[in-house]
């Protein structure tokens, strides 16, 4: 029987991009019998879930202004080229 | 090979026709680029400077964009390169979370303490406090893990894309990502417990 430490070290095989079923089987067997590892996995999944929902803060005014200026300069130089 | 006769108008490739205007690239993607850079650097002021540098590069390189990756991936690649170069030049280190996330086990490999149960699904709109906690925990990750974590778990790039961006093997991405997730779980668990209470 694999230990909790081994299960936690391999939890990544149970989330995200598909891993071979054979790699997951021993982990799933352990999880069925171990409430602590199940709780750990729930916390691991919840962590991933909440981080994917991290908000996108609005641009600070100063940066928005600097980018706007950059865009205007680019437009000006393009216009200059075409004139 | 297709030959073009003199005077014939060559249609723009499909990817070029679908390219949004410069104005749209700036307005749509600047907040995301700023968030990415801010998370990688952990500083608002540095993130502002680097975001500006990123868009300077975008202006310079956009004519060479060939649609080999999606526009957001291409933009993020420029942002990552610029941010990592900046960080390397700055060369400072902030206080980081412990780099050993597997230290919570007894000698026999069993959990050393009771693992608290986490709540069911959290509300769709995360509390402001939660956003702050996530950002702070990401900021304390060792650089090695943070880059991969931000690109996969916040920006939602595939392991392969991140491996290409950071010039790592996919196995290295998976390993660093897992360690980062363990550290993040450890940092966020107290909040989850509070939410469950």
Interface residues (C-beta under 8 A of the other chain):
Chain A: X3 X4 X5 X6 X8 X9 X11 X12 X16 X17 X36 X37 X39 X40 X42 X43 X44 X46 X47 X48 X49 X50 X51 X52 X53 X54 X55 X56 X57 X58 X59 X60 X62 X63 X64 X66 X67 X68 X70 X71 X74
Chain B: X22 X23 X26 X30 X31 X32 X34 X35 X38 X44 X48 X51 X52 X55 X56 X59 X102 X105 X108 X109 X110 X111 X114 X115 X116 X117 X118 X119 X122 X126 X130 X131 X134 X135 X138 X149 X152 X153 X154 X156 X158 X159 X174 X177 X178 X181 X182 X184 X185 X188 X189 X192
